[in-house]
Amino acid sequence: MVTFVIGGAASGKSQFAEGLVLAAGDLPRYYIATMQPFDGECRARIRRHRAMRAQKGFETIERYTGLSGVTLPRQGAVLLECVSNLAANELYSPQGAGAAAGQAILQGVKSLRAQCRELVIVSNEVFSGGCDYAGDTLRYLRVLGEVNRLLAREADRVYEILCGLPVRHK
Protein backbone atom coordinates (compact mmCIF):
# COMPACT_ATOMS: atom_id res chain seq x y z
CA MET A 1 0.00 0.00 0.00
CA VAL A 2 1.29 3.44 -0.92
CA THR A 3 0.02 6.54 0.85
CA PHE A 4 0.88 10.07 -0.26
CA VAL A 5 0.61 12.80 2.39
CA ILE A 6 0.86 16.47 1.41
CA GLY A 7 0.46 19.65 3.42
CA GLY A 8 1.91 23.03 4.21
CA ALA A 9 4.72 23.81 6.63
CA ALA A 10 3.90 22.87 10.22
CA SER A 11 0.52 21.44 9.14
CA GLY A 12 0.93 18.17 11.06
CA LYS A 13 1.73 16.02 8.02
CA SER A 14 4.81 14.40 9.59
CA GLN A 15 2.98 13.35 12.73
CA PHE A 16 0.08 12.02 10.66
CA ALA A 17 2.45 10.08 8.37
CA GLU A 18 4.29 8.56 11.33
CA GLY A 19 0.93 7.47 12.72
CA LEU A 20 0.13 5.67 9.47
CA VAL A 21 3.40 3.75 9.66
CA LEU A 22 2.82 2.87 13.32
CA ALA A 23 -0.70 1.66 12.45
CA ALA A 24 0.76 -0.71 9.84
CA GLY A 25 1.45 -3.15 12.65
CA ASP A 26 4.48 -5.03 13.81
CA LEU A 27 6.67 -4.48 10.75
CA PRO A 28 10.24 -3.20 10.64
CA ARG A 29 10.03 0.60 10.38
CA TYR A 30 12.33 2.63 8.18
CA TYR A 31 12.47 6.39 7.99
CA ILE A 32 14.20 7.69 4.88
CA ALA A 33 15.37 11.18 5.75
CA THR A 34 16.20 13.57 2.90
CA MET A 35 17.16 16.77 4.74
CA GLN A 36 20.83 17.60 4.25
CA PRO A 37 22.66 18.84 7.36
CA PHE A 38 23.87 22.16 5.93
CA ASP A 39 24.51 23.91 9.24
CA GLY A 40 24.41 23.53 13.01
CA GLU A 41 20.69 24.24 13.18
CA CYS A 42 19.96 21.49 10.65
CA ARG A 43 22.24 19.04 12.47
CA ALA A 44 20.50 19.76 15.79
CA ARG A 45 17.08 19.29 14.20
CA ILE A 46 18.19 16.00 12.63
CA ARG A 47 19.53 14.72 15.98
CA ARG A 48 16.27 15.66 17.73
CA HIS A 49 14.09 14.01 15.06
CA ARG A 50 16.29 10.90 14.92
CA ALA A 51 15.95 10.41 18.71
CA MET A 52 12.16 10.88 18.57
CA ARG A 53 11.84 8.35 15.72
CA ALA A 54 14.07 5.81 17.47
CA GLN A 55 11.64 5.82 20.42
CA LYS A 56 8.93 4.79 17.93
CA GLY A 57 11.00 1.93 16.52
CA PHE A 58 12.19 3.60 13.31
CA GLU A 59 15.56 2.87 11.78
CA THR A 60 16.70 6.07 10.06
CA ILE A 61 18.30 5.92 6.63
CA GLU A 62 19.81 9.22 5.49
CA ARG A 63 19.47 9.61 1.71
CA TYR A 64 19.79 13.01 0.07
CA THR A 65 19.96 11.94 -3.60
CA GLY A 66 19.84 8.69 -5.54
CA LEU A 67 16.83 7.23 -3.76
CA SER A 68 16.89 4.19 -6.05
CA GLY A 69 20.18 3.19 -4.39
CA VAL A 70 18.46 2.47 -1.05
CA THR A 71 18.39 -1.21 -0.11
CA LEU A 72 16.20 -2.04 2.85
CA PRO A 73 17.47 -4.72 5.27
CA ARG A 74 14.01 -6.36 5.49
CA GLN A 75 10.57 -5.81 4.03
CA GLY A 76 8.56 -3.50 6.27
CA ALA A 77 6.97 -0.07 6.51
CA VAL A 78 8.77 2.94 5.07
CA LEU A 79 8.27 6.63 5.69
CA LEU A 80 9.91 8.82 3.04
CA GLU A 81 10.24 12.40 4.23
CA CYS A 82 10.23 14.49 2.30
CA VAL A 83 9.89 14.77 -1.46
CA SER A 84 10.32 18.55 -1.46
CA ASN A 85 13.79 18.24 0.11
CA LEU A 86 14.62 15.39 -2.24
CA ALA A 87 13.58 17.47 -5.27
CA ALA A 88 15.84 20.34 -4.22
CA ASN A 89 18.72 17.96 -3.55
CA GLU A 90 18.34 16.21 -6.91
CA LEU A 91 18.11 19.53 -8.77
CA TYR A 92 20.89 21.48 -7.08
CA SER A 93 23.32 19.11 -5.39
CA PRO A 94 26.44 18.15 -7.35
CA GLN A 95 25.53 14.50 -6.62
CA GLY A 96 21.94 15.04 -7.84
CA ALA A 97 20.27 14.14 -11.10
CA GLY A 98 19.95 17.76 -12.27
CA ALA A 99 17.52 18.03 -15.18
CA ALA A 100 16.45 14.41 -14.59
CA ALA A 101 15.47 15.11 -10.95
CA GLY A 102 11.82 14.16 -11.36
CA GLN A 103 12.66 10.88 -13.07
CA ALA A 104 15.24 10.04 -10.38
CA ILE A 105 12.69 10.59 -7.61
CA LEU A 106 10.00 8.53 -9.33
CA GLN A 107 12.47 5.67 -10.01
CA GLY A 108 13.53 5.79 -6.38
CA VAL A 109 9.94 5.56 -5.17
CA LYS A 110 9.34 2.64 -7.54
CA SER A 111 12.39 0.88 -6.09
CA LEU A 112 11.21 1.46 -2.50
CA ARG A 113 7.72 0.28 -3.35
CA ALA A 114 9.16 -3.05 -4.51
CA GLN A 115 11.00 -3.49 -1.20
CA CYS A 116 8.29 -2.76 1.36
CA ARG A 117 4.76 -3.63 2.39
CA GLU A 118 3.74 -0.10 3.37
CA LEU A 119 5.16 3.11 1.90
CA VAL A 120 4.14 6.52 3.22
CA ILE A 121 5.46 9.47 1.22
CA VAL A 122 5.43 13.02 2.57
CA SER A 123 5.68 16.18 0.48
CA ASN A 124 5.14 19.88 1.01
CA GLU A 125 2.35 21.84 -0.58
CA VAL A 126 4.22 24.93 -1.77
CA PHE A 127 1.92 26.14 -4.51
CA SER A 128 -0.48 28.36 -2.58
CA GLY A 129 1.94 31.26 -2.25
CA GLY A 130 1.25 32.80 -5.65
CA CYS A 131 2.39 32.27 -9.18
CA ASP A 132 4.92 34.97 -9.95
CA TYR A 133 8.16 33.00 -9.80
CA ALA A 134 11.21 32.99 -12.04
CA GLY A 135 14.47 31.16 -12.60
CA ASP A 136 15.46 28.36 -10.26
CA THR A 137 12.41 28.80 -8.01
CA LEU A 138 10.07 28.22 -10.94
CA ARG A 139 12.19 25.26 -12.09
CA TYR A 140 11.99 23.72 -8.61
CA LEU A 141 8.22 24.26 -8.36
CA ARG A 142 7.65 22.68 -11.76
CA VAL A 143 9.65 19.58 -10.84
CA LEU A 144 8.02 19.25 -7.42
CA GLY A 145 4.56 19.84 -8.89
CA GLU A 146 5.02 17.16 -11.53
CA VAL A 147 6.41 14.65 -9.03
CA ASN A 148 3.59 15.36 -6.53
CA ARG A 149 0.93 14.88 -9.24
CA LEU A 150 2.45 11.60 -10.41
CA LEU A 151 2.90 10.26 -6.88
CA ALA A 152 -0.69 11.17 -5.99
CA ARG A 153 -1.98 9.48 -9.13
CA GLU A 154 -0.07 6.26 -8.41
CA ALA A 155 -0.78 6.16 -4.66
CA ASP A 156 -3.48 3.96 -3.15
CA ARG A 157 -4.40 6.72 -0.69
CA VAL A 158 -3.85 10.49 -0.78
CA TYR A 159 -4.23 12.76 2.24
CA GLU A 160 -3.91 16.51 2.42
CA ILE A 161 -3.26 17.89 5.89
CA LEU A 162 -5.03 21.20 6.55
CA CYS A 163 -4.64 22.86 9.95
CA GLY A 164 -3.71 19.50 11.44
CA LEU A 165 -6.72 17.74 9.98
CA PRO A 166 -6.34 14.99 7.37
CA VAL A 167 -8.54 15.32 4.30
CA ARG A 168 -8.68 12.11 2.29
CA HIS A 169 -8.79 12.70 -1.45
CA LYS A 170 -8.33 9.13 -2.56
Salt bridges, closest charged atoms under 4 A:
GLU18 OE1 - LYS56 NZ 2.46
GLU62 OE2 - ARG50 NH2 2.87
ASP136 OD1 - ARG139 NH1 3.94
GLU154 OE2 - ARG153 NE 3.84
ASP156 OD2 - ARG113 NH2 3.77
GLU160 OE1 - HIS169 NE2 2.88
